[in-house]
């Protein structure tokens, strides 16, 4: 999927008639980084990809959706959830294009040691989640705690935040964000 991310990013950038340098300026991400992502030589972290896409602007859900058409669907089978991350982190989103939606619901899975990256995430709105299995270290601002099954979090997402699995097994959780941020 690494090549998929690079080719998708390049196609979107070209469709918008942006050079790599223009996207770099708009997103605050180095031109060389964008070049490496587009070439499939660099697999961006969730936070890095979000930062690049903020320069377009395009949500991660829209970026990974097979079609960019909004649907008024009410029911989704497990295999119809849209994967909007890759590698050690999996975000399976209910619905594809959330541009006209008020909430984003995700089934998340972090492999042991995986996290959202070295850059903290920030966006407007609120988010919450409940741990189903495993352990998840959650940092919001200057506060950090490790949550285990049954534990939950809820915070305003304009505060810098990061997630990382500190356990030896995958961590699964269900999370919600309003408005949709990915």
N, C-alpha and C positions, 0 to 999 in steps of 0.2 A: 504494500500500500504506500510505501515511501514515494515511489515514482508517481503514484496516483495523486498524492498531495502536490507534488511539484508540477505535474502537468495540469492539474486543476487550477492551481494558483496562476500559472503562466497564461492559461486560456482566459481566465477571468481578467487578469491584468491587461492582456492584449485587447479583449472585448471592450474594456473601458478606455482603451487608447492611452494607457499609462506606461511610461518607461520604468525600468527597475529603479532608477534613481528617484523618479517622482514618487513611487510607492514607498521607497525608503524614507523620503522626507515626510510624507503624509503619515507614516506609521511609527516613525522614530526607530526603525530597525535598520541596521547597516545594510547597504547595497550588496556587499559581499555575502551576507547571510541570506538575503532574498535570492541571490543568484545560486547559491549552493542548494537551497530548498528546491528551487525550480529544476535544478539539474538532478535532483534525487540523491545528492551527496550528503545532505544534512536532514535528519529527521527532527523537525521542530517539536519542542515540548508544547503542551497545551497552552501555557501562558504565552509562549513565543508566537504560536500560530494565531492566537486571539489578538495579540498586539499587531501582527501583520494585517489581519483581516479588518481590524478597527480602522486602518488607513484607507480601506476601500470605500465605504464601510459595508461589511457583509458579516452576518452571524456565522458561527461555526455550523449550525444546523443547516443554513442555506448553502454553505460551502460544500458540505458532504451530501446534501440531498440529491437524489437522482433526477428529480424534476424540481423546478423552482415555482411550481404552481401551488397555490393554497388550496387545500381540500377541506371540506366540511365533514370529515370522517369522525365517527364516534368510537369505533372499536378497532383495535389493532392486535394482531396475533404476534406472538413472541418474535417470530422471524421477520416481522414488518417494522420493528423498531429500527430507527436510523442510527447507525454507528457514527459518532462525530469525533472520535479520537482514535488513537492507535498506539501500539507498543504496549508498555506496561500499564497503561490506563485505558479503560473502556468506558465510554459514555454512550448508553443506548437510550435515545430520545423517543418519546411518544410524539409522533407526527414529524413531518419533514420541514415544511416552511412555516415558521411560527411568527412571521412578520405581523400578522393581524391577531395574534393570540396574546393573552394577558399573563399566562403562566407557562413555564417550561418544567416538565417532569422527566427525570432521568433515572435509569438504573445504572449505577456506577460500579466499577470493579477496578481496584488497584492491586496489581501484583506486589509481592513482597519487595519493599524498597522503592517502589514507584511513587511518583508524586506529580504535582502540577508544574514542577520546574523551579528554577532558582529565583524567578521573578514573581512577585506577588501579583495576584489578580485584583482588579478593582473595577467596578461598574456600578451603575445606578440600580437601586432596588433592594430587595431582601432575598435571602435564601435560607433554606433549612434542609435538614436531612436526618435520617435515622439509620444507624448502623445495623445491618442484618447479620453479618458475620465478620470475623477478623478484628483488626485494630486499625484505627485511623488517627494520626496526629493532625490536629486542626490548629492552625495559627491564625488569629484575627488580631490585627494591630500588634501589640506587644504581649498578647496573651496566647499561651500554647497549652493544649491539653491532649491527652490520648483518650479516645473514645472506644468503647467495646460494644458488643451486641446489646441492643436495647437503648443505648445512649443516643443522644441527639444534639443537634446544634441549630441555632437560629440567630442570624445577625443581619445588620444593614451592610450590603455588599459594597458600599463606597469606602469601607475600611479595607486596607490591604489584607489579603487572606491567601493562605496556601494549605494544601492537603498532601499528606504523605503516609503511606502504609509503613508502619514501624514494626509490624509483626512478621512472623515467618510463614504465614498463609495468606492467600488472597483476602482482601477486604471488600465486602459487598455492602452497598447502601442504596437507599432510595432518597433522591433529593428533589427539591423544587426551588424554582427561582422566578421571581416576578419583578419586572417584566423579563421575558426571555433574554438571556445575555450571550448565549452561544449560538 
